[in-house]
Amino acid sequence: MKRFKTAVALVAAVVLLPAAPALAGHRPATITVDGRQTERLDRGLVAVPTPDGVLVSWRLLADDRRHAAFDVFRNGRKIFSEMRGRSNFLDVRGKPGDRYSVALRGGVRSRPVTAWDTDHLDIPLQKPGDTYRANDASIGDLDGDGQYEIVLKWDPDNSKDNSQSGVTGEVFLDAYELDGTRLWRIGLGRNIRAGAHYTQFLVYDFDGDGRAEVVSKTADGTTDGTGTVIGDATADHRNTAGYVLTGPEFLTVFNGRTGAATTTIPYEPARGDVCAWGDCYGNRVDRFLASVAYLDGKHPSIVMARGYYTRTVLVAYDFAGGALTHRWTFDSNVAGKQYEGQGYHNLSPADVDGDGRDEIVYGALTIDDDGSVLHSTGLGHGDALHVGDLDPNRPGLEVFGVHESKSAAYGMETHDAATGTVLHGQFTGIDTGRGASGDIDPAYPGEETWAVGGAWNSPTGWLYSTDGTLISTDIPAANFVLYWDGDLGREILDHDWDADAGVGTGTIGKWDPATRTTTRLLTATGTSSNNYTKGTPSLQADLLGDWREEVLWRTDDSTALRLYSTPFPSRYGFTTLVQDKLYRLGVAWQNVAYNQPPHVSYYLGNR
């Protein structure tokens, strides 16, 4: 009999314990979920106007008892009692401006929130200048209040791909409360080039004090959030082509509350001989990736990486007591040339072998928790990578990816995450640049996988079921997928691309298997997507409310981040996705290089 893992209400069989010593009269700074130190969150209450009233939505937490009962309050008065098994309530008498709170039955009420005036919330931003646009974002509890803050990267309009020459503007990192209060600004300086592959920043509580740190590559002239300059403020290492191929490189951990540089060490791996990375003009040497991983199964570690087209190096650190401690280094120069060129433009930490400790899925190559090679498919470099429980009929996790080589045996394939064994695939004969995975067709168990058969926006390609059945050559956009409308499937997050303007407007749609078309659920008018034709949001995450996901797009003029939360009621209830061990790490690395959506570690999809 096949084992079919279905999502059930309040899914998350967790062991939850205090993870940090509590001061007298105070709660512990962090909690432990499934043996892992993690952030302590509040209810994340949000109230969104709908045509039928106000949808009130809040987090179910890992330490809530199963089928916990909640009371819902409007303007201080209880309006519903004993909401069980889910964490959203449609108040048909609610209106914008009403104040809501919730409480476990008989317990303390949550912080009250005000119902939005419209279907979105604008978070005001402070632009560094007219030539800047808001780009990738991440989240973390920077001040320990149980609420997420946003860390945003500012992209100058002359940012460059590594393959392009030219001097770029300075890159900035800002921290904002959800009301638009700016906490700090870090200027990375002239010696950090602007572009998708240069600055991979991590926002996470690494030392377990209840407040997230921010980690980034820095250089001479980086100015922290308190105005302190790292290295030589006068140094300019840019060459005539705009590349930075000389001078010191650093790795800095910043205090999340203040933006102050806590510790700075030399960046490893060092660039060394530029030509040794695959070219001599500076493209491949400056391809960086980064992630958070629980390498010991208990505490989060920092993993920084350089290179994936040829030489590949990953370096892992622990952060505690204000200091970085080296854990291990993987270097394909040492491990073997067969491991060169197997990396992607993204990565995913995941416990693929079930030992409780995370491996690093680096694309076709998977690094074990101790820095050794677990396996490699040998299928080479690719652009899009998805890791999760894609197939509920088989044990463990799966990896879906697309491949760049036109002569590769598979242009798209799904393999066993633990062994690297290819389960099914498709020879495409092209540089297969876009691919996605999500449960979009309830007729087939598990997540469907699909890839484009031509240009990035091609409506044709290959759509497969988990057992390798070719469902259709008509496909939805191969971009982001998200939980949005309240059923157990995922929706399509994309954009309407305006080639003349060079920007896209954010959209959410639902794939209709019968017509093989996408039905529009939301057009985020007044927003712009990021990273040109890739059409990614600033962030997709279960940022607020129940288990459905929120989206942050920048406004057209980048004066605000526009936050959208679902207006749809749902009869399903699940522990907030950010307390899932795979999903939370996916949010942390989402900003890295070619952004990809996060996945959960269990099967959450149509039954």
N, C-alpha and C positions, 0 to 999 in steps of 0.2 A: 504494500500500500504506500502511495506517495505521501510524504509529509507536506501538508499545506499550511504555511504559517500565515494566519490572518491577523489583521489589526483588531484589537479588542478595546473596549472602553477603558480609559485610564491605564493604557498600556505602559508599563515600566515596572518590572519586578526588580525593585532596587533595595539595596541595603543602605540606609542613610544614617550617618553618625556625625557628631561634631568633628571638624577637621583641624581646628586651631584652638589653642587655649583661650578661654573666655575670661575677660576681666570681671571683677566683682560687679554684679548687676547688669552685665552686658551679655548679649548673645555671642557665640563664636563667630569669628570673621568669615569663615567658610564652612561648607558642609561637605560630606562625602557621599557621593552617589556611585553605586556599583564599584566601590573601593577607590574612587578617584576624587581628589580634592577639586571642588568646584565652587563657583560663586554662589552667594546667598541672594536670592531675588525676592522682590515683593510681588504683589498680585498683578502688576502690569495692567491695571484696569484702563479700558478705553471705551468711549461711547460715541458711536458713529450714526449720524442721521440717515434714514432710509425712507423710501416712499411710504412705508407702513409704520413708521415710528422711529425709535432709537434702538439700535443694537448695542447692548451692553455686553462686554466680553472681558474675560480675565483669565489669568493663568491657573491651571491645575499644577501643583508642585509635587515633586517626588516624595515629599514627606506627608502629603495629604492621604488620609485613609481612603480606602477604595469606596467609591460611590459616596464621597463626602457630600453633605448637604450644605447649601449656601442660602443666605438671605440677601435680597437685593433691596437697596434703598435709593429712593429718589427724593432730593431736597430734604433729606433727614428722616423721611417716612418710609417704613418698610412697605414695599409694593409686591413682593413675592417671597415666599418662604419654601425652604426645602427643595431647591433646585438640585437635582442629583444626577450624576453620571455625565454631566457636561458643564461647560463654563461659559455659556452665552445665553442671553435672555433678550427677547424682542419686547420692548416696552411700547405698546401700541399707543399709549397716551403721552409718550415722551416727546420732547421737542428740543431744538438747539438751545443751549444755555442752561438746561437742567443739570443739577449736580447729582452724581451717582457715587455710591460706595457699595461694597459687598463685604460679607463676613461669613466665615464658617459658622454654622448654626450655633448661636449662643456665644460666639467668640468676638474678638476685637475687630472693628470695622477697618477696612482698608483706607488708604488716603483717598479722599474724594476727588473726582475729576469732573470736568465740565464737558457736556456733549458738544461736539464740534458744530460749527455753523454750516459747514459744507462737507462734501465727501472726502476732504483731505485736510491735512494740517500743514501749514507752511512754517518751517523752522528758519528764522532769519539768519543770514550769513553776513560776514564782513569780508568782502573781497580784498585781496592784496593789491589789486589794481584792475584797470579796465580790460587788460589783455588776459585775464585769468578766468577759468571756468572750473566749477566744482567737478571733481572727478570721483575716484573710488572712496568708499567710506568703510569703516568698521565700527564695532561697538564693544564696550566694556564698562563695568562699573568702576569709574575712575575715582570716586570719592567714598565708596563703601556704604551708600544709602539704599542699596537694593534696587536701584534704577539704572538703566543703561544710559551712558553718554555716547556721543558720536565723535569719532576721530575721522577727519576729512582731509584728503589730499587735494591740493590745488594744482591744476595743470595749466602752464602757460600756453598761449596759442601757438608758440613756435616749438612745442615739444616734438621729439623725433623718435622714430623707430631706430633701433641700434644700427640698422643697415643704411641709415640716412645721415649725411654730414650736415653740419650747421650748428652754430651756437644757440643754446636754448636759454630761456629765462630760469629763474630760481624756482625750486619746488618748496612748497610750504605744507606743513601739517598743522591743522587746527583741531581743538577740542571744544565741543558744544554740548550744553544741556539741551533737552528737547524743547525748551522755551526760547532757544536762541542765544542764551548767555554764553559768551565765549570765555573759556577757562584759560587758554593759552595759545600761543602760536610758536611753532618751531620753523626756522628758516634753514633749509639744508645747505644753502650757500652755492657759490659759483662752481664748486668742484664736484657737485652731484648733478649729473645731466638729467634732463626731464624726458620722460617717456615711460611706456608701460613696463619695460623690462628692467629698469634701474632701481626703483624704490619699492621694495616689498616690505610693508610695515605690519607688525603684529601687535594686537591689543589683547592682553590677557593678564590675569593675576597669576604670575609665575611663582611668587614667594609665599603665597597663602596668607597675606595680611588683610585680605578682603577688598583690596583696591588694585585695579588693573595697572600694569605697566605698559609702556609703548616701546617697541624695539624697532630700530631701523639702521640701515647702513648710513654712515656719516663720513665727513671729510674735513680737511682744513677749511675753516670759515663757517661751519655749521653753528647756528646760534640757537641755544635752547630756549625754553619757555620763560626763563628768568632773565634773558639777555646775556648770558655767559657764552663766550665763543669757545668752540672746541678747536684745538690745534692752532695753526697760524692764520690769523684773520686776514693777512695781506697776501697770502699765497694764491696764485692763479696757475693751475696746472693744465688748463685747456690748451689743446693744440690748434692750429689754424683751421682744422676741419670741425672743431667743436668737441672732439672727443677728449676724455680725461684718461690718459694712459700712463701717467706718471704721478708721483706724489703718494702720500700715505692714505690708506683706507682704514676706516674704523667701523666698529660695531658698538652702538650706544644703546643702553637701557635708560629710558626717561621715566621720571616719576609721573604717574598718570594724573595726579591732582594739580601739579604745578608746571609740568613740562620741563622741570629741571633735569639735567643730565646726571643720573645716579652713578653710572660707571661707563667707561669707554675703554675698549681694548682694540688692538689691531684686528682688522677684518681678515678672517680666514675662510676660504683659501685666498692667499695673496695672488695678485694677477701674474706675478713673475714675468716670464717671456710671453708677451702678447701673442706672438705667432703660434705658440704651442697650443692655443685653444682652437685653432682651425682657420684663422685668417690673421693678417698683420695690420689691418686698418682699424680694428676695435669693435667689430660686431659681436663675435662669439665670446670674447673674453668677458663682456659685461652683460651676460645673460644670467640674471639672478632669480632665485625662487626662495621661499621661506614658509615655514609652517610651525604650528604648535603640535607636540606629540607627547603622549604619556609613555615614555620609553621604559619606565620602571613599573608601569601600571598604576601608579599612585599619584605622582606629581607631574605637572606639565614641564616639558623641556622646550628649548628653542632650537630649531633646526634651520640653519642657513645654508644655501646652496649656490653653486656657480657652475654654469655650463651644462649643456645637454645635447648639443649638436655633435660634439666630439668628446673631449675630456669632461668628466663629470665628477664633482666633488661636493659632498655634504658634510657639514660639521655640526655636532650637537653640543648644546650647553645646558647646564642647570643654573638657575639664578636664586640665590638665597643670601641673606645677610648683606645685601648691597653689592654682592660680587658675582661674577660669572665664573663657572667652573667647567672646564672642558670635559665632555663625556666621551666622545669618539669622533673619528674622522673616517669617512669612506672616500677613497680616491681611485678612480678607474685606472690611473697610472700604476697603482699598486695591485689592485684587484684583478686587472686584466683588460686588454683592449676589446674583448668581446662585450664589455659593458659600456663602451663608448657609444654615443649617439642613440641611446635608448630612452632619454628623457623627453618630457613633454613641455609645453608652455604653462603647465600647471602641475599640481601634485595633490596627493591626498594621504594623510596619515590615517591608518585604520588597523584594528586588531584583526588581521586577516587569518592568523593561524590559531586563534582562540585561546591564547595563553594569557590573556589579560593585558598584554603589553602591545603598544602600537608599532606597526611597521610603517615604512614610508613607501607608498605606491608612487613611484617616480615616472610613471608611464608604462613602458614595456618592461622596465626594471623595478623590482621591489627589494628594498633594503630592510633587513631584519632589525629588531629593536636594539641589537648590540652593534650595529654598524656593518655587519657582514651581509653578503648577498643571500637573499632568500631564494629568488629565482629571477629569470629573465626570459621573456618570450622570444627575444631576438627580432621582433617585428619592426623595431626602429621608432623614430621620432613621430610625434603626432601633436595635434592642436587641441583636442577636446577629450576630457577624461571624466568618467563617472564611476564612483565606487559606492556600493551599498548592497542591501539584500534585494537584488534585482529579480531573483527567481525564488519564489517561496516554496517551490517543489523540491529544492535541493538544499543541503546544509551549507551554512557559511555565507560568505560574501562573494560578489562577482564584480568584475571590472569590465566596463565597456569603454572602448576608445576607437578613435579614427586615426589613420596613418597617412603620412605625407608622401611616401615613396610610391610612384606610379607602378613600380614593378613588384611591390610587396605582395605576398600571398593573400593578404587581406587588407582592403582599404578601410574596413570596419570589422570589428570582432568583439566578442564577449568571451572572457576567460575566467577560470576559477582563480579567485584572489589568493588562495593559499598555495596553489601549485603552479599557476601559470598555464595550465592546460586550456587550450582554446576549445570552447564549447560549441560555438558556431560563428560563421563569418561570411563576408562577401568580398570577392575580388572586384575592385572598382576600376582599376586602370587609370586612376586620376589622383591628383593631390587632393585627398578627401579632407577638406578644411573644417567642416562643421558637423557635429553630431550631438545627439541628446538622448536622455533616458528618462522615462517616467511612465506611470500607469495612466494611459490616455484612452484605452479601449477596454471596457469591462467584459467584453466577450473572451478575453484572453487573460489567464492568471499571470500576475507578475508585471514587471515594468517592460513596456515596449521600448525598443531602441531604434533609432533612425539616423540616417546621414544623408547629406545633400549629394546629388548626383552631378553637380556642375558648379556654377557660381554660388556665392554665399547665400543668395536669396532664392535659389532654385526651389520651385514647389514640387519637384520630383526628385526621387532618390530611392531609398530602400527603407521600408518600415518592417521590422521583425518582431515576432513574439519571443518569449524567453526560450521556447523549445526549438528555435531556429526556423519557424514557419514564416515565409515571406507573406506579410499581410497585404501590402500595397506598395506601389511605386509612387503614389501620391503621398506627400508628407506634410506635416506642419512645419513651422519655422524651427530650425535646429539651433535654438538659442537657450533660453532659460525655461525651467518648468517650476511651478509653485502650487502649493495648496491654497485655494482661494474661495471656491464657491460653496463649500460645505459638504460635498460628497467625499468619497475616499480616493478619487482620482486626482491627478494633477492637471493644472491648466498651463497654457502656453504664455510665457512672458516674452514680449518682443517689442518692436517699434515700427512705426510708419516712417520709412526712410525718405527724406527729401534730398535727392542727389544734387539739386542746384544749390541748396543751402548748406549741404554737407552735414546735416543733423537729422535725428529721428525723434518722433514723438512717442512716448511710452504707451504700450498697449498690453492688455491681458485678454486672451481668448480661450475658447474651449474647442477642442478637436471633436468633430462629429464623424464617427466612423462610417455612418451610413452614407453621407454625402462626400466624405473625404475632404471636408473643408473646415475652416476654423471660424466659429461664431464669436463675434466680438462681445466681450463683457465689460470692458473699460477702455476708453481712450483718455489718456491723461493729458488733456489739452493744456497747453502752456508749459509743458515739460520738455526736456531734451534728454535723450539717451547719451551714454558715454561711449568712448572708444570707437567712434566712427561707425562703420558698417556692422561692427559686432553688436551694437545696440544694447549694451548692458546697462542696468540701473547703477546708481551709486552703491546701493546695497539691497539685497533681498534677505530677509531673516524673520524668524518668529520674534519680532521685537517687542510686541505688546499683545495683550489679549490672549485668546485661547490658542490652540495649536495651529491655526491658520497663519499664513505668512504675510508680513507687511513688505511694502516696496518703498524705497527712497529714490526718487528721481530729482535731478536739479531742475529749477525753473529755467525758462529760456535765457534769462539774463543772469543766472547764477546768483541772484540776491537771496535765494532761499533753497533749502531742500524741501521737497514736497513729499509728505508722508501719506501713503494710502493704506487703509486697513479695510478688511472685507466688510461689506454691508449685508452679507448673506447669513441668516441663521443656519445652524447645523445641529443635527440630532446626535452627533458624535462628540465624545469627550476623550481627550488624551492628555497625558502629561505634556507640559510645554516642550516643544522640540529642542529648545536650547539646553535642556537637561539630558538630552541624549548624547552619548559619548562621541558618536561620529558626526552628528549634525553640528554641534557647537564648534568643533574643530573646522568643519567646512565653512562656517561663518567667518572664522578667524583667518582662513587662507583665501577667502573669496576674492579679495582685492589683488591677489598675486597674478601678474602677467595677463594671460588670457582668462578673464574671469569665468567661473563656472558655478552653477547652483549647488547648494548643499544637499546631502541625502542623509536619511536616518539609518541607524544600524540594524533596524528590524524592518519587516515588510509592512508598510503602511500603504494600502491600496485597496482596490475593489475586491470584494470577497469572492 
